[in-house]
Amino acid sequence: MDYIPYNQSLTKRARENRKIPTPAEQKIWLDVLQGNKFQDLKFVRQKPLDEYIVDFYCSEYMLAVEIDGDSHGEQEEYDQQRTERLNALGVTVIRYTNEEVMTNIAGVYEDLKKQVVGLGKP
């Protein structure tokens, strides 16, 4: 499945989220993902998929990159359910914490590269 339908009511919120990224989202976007910098892949920000908005999405690989803030039990459970639903739609979800992005962007880059190679797609 290349096209994943989404709840149209999420469009406005996704647009608003793009205007005010978190510091970690801005860092990974500017340092790694923007403008086909990463492995010549095109990522978009705040992409609605199904009933969710993912932080970054590459349609060629059906890959979502999520940046997680401080989490607690309820948030972790929600993130897990969300990941399971996206996986069922064929989307691979890779998660990094705010701290990883802000303090080790080179490590995030290398890990993401390794995981993309492991997907073995195009």
N, C-alpha and C positions, 0 to 999 in steps of 0.2 A: 504494500500500500504506500504509494508515494505522497498522495494528498491526504492529510488528516483533517476531517471536518472539525469545526470548533464552534463553540457557543459565541454567536455574534455579539452578545452583550459584553464580551471581554475586550472587544476592540478598543473602546474608549479608555479603559483602565490600562491596557498595554501601552497605548500612546502616551498616557500620563506617566507611566513608569519609565518610559524611555527618556522623558524630560528631566527626571530627577533620579538618576542612578545612585546606588550606594557607592561609597568610596571603593569598595572591593570590586563591584561591577564595573566601575569606570576604569580601574586599574587593569583588569584582565582584558577589557575591551580595547583600551588604547595600547597596551603593551603586547598583547598576544593575538587577539581575534579580528580587530578592525581591518577592513580593506584587503581581505584575502592574505594577510600576513602569515597566517598559520597554515602551513602545508598547501598553500594556494587554494584553501577552501573558503567558501562564502558562508559566513555566519550572520544571522540577524539577531537583533536584541528584542527581548520581551515579546516572544512569539506565542500567540494563542494556539493551543493544541487541545482538542476535545474540550474538557471543562477546566483547563488549567492554562496558566501563562508560564512558559519556561524562560529563564534568564537569557539564554543564548541557544540558537538552533541552527544546525547545518542540515538542509534537506537532502543533500547528496548522500550523506551517510545516515540520515535519520538519527542524528545525534543531538542530544540536549546537554548543555553544560549548565549546572546549577551552582550558585554560590550561596552557601548556607550561613546565616547569622548565628548568634547565640541561640541554641535550641534547648528545649525542655521536653519532657515526656510527650505532651500532646502534639507539639510541632514535629517531633521525630516520627510519631505514629502517622501523622498526616503526610509527611514527606515519603514515608514508606509506602503508603497506599497510593499516593500519586505516582511514585516510581513504578509500582506494580502495574497500574493502569496504563501508563505510557509504554512500558515494556510489552504489554499485551497488544498494543497498537503497532509494535515493531520499532519503537524508539528506544535507543540506548541512552541511558541517563548516567552522566558522570558528575559527581559532586565534589566540590572543594569548599573548605570553610573560609570565612572572611580572613581569619588569621593566616591560613596558608597563602592566600593570594597576596595579602599585604606584606608578609614577611619573607616569602620564598617564591616569588613569581617565576624564577628560573626553574625551580623544582616542579611547579605546576605545569610549566611549558613542557618540560621533559616527560612528565607523567602523562599529560594529554597526548603528546606525540606517540608514546608507547601504546597507549590505549587505542588510538586511531589506527595505528599499524595493525594491532591485534584484531580490529574489526574486519580486516581483509576485504574491504569493498573497493570500489573503483580505483 
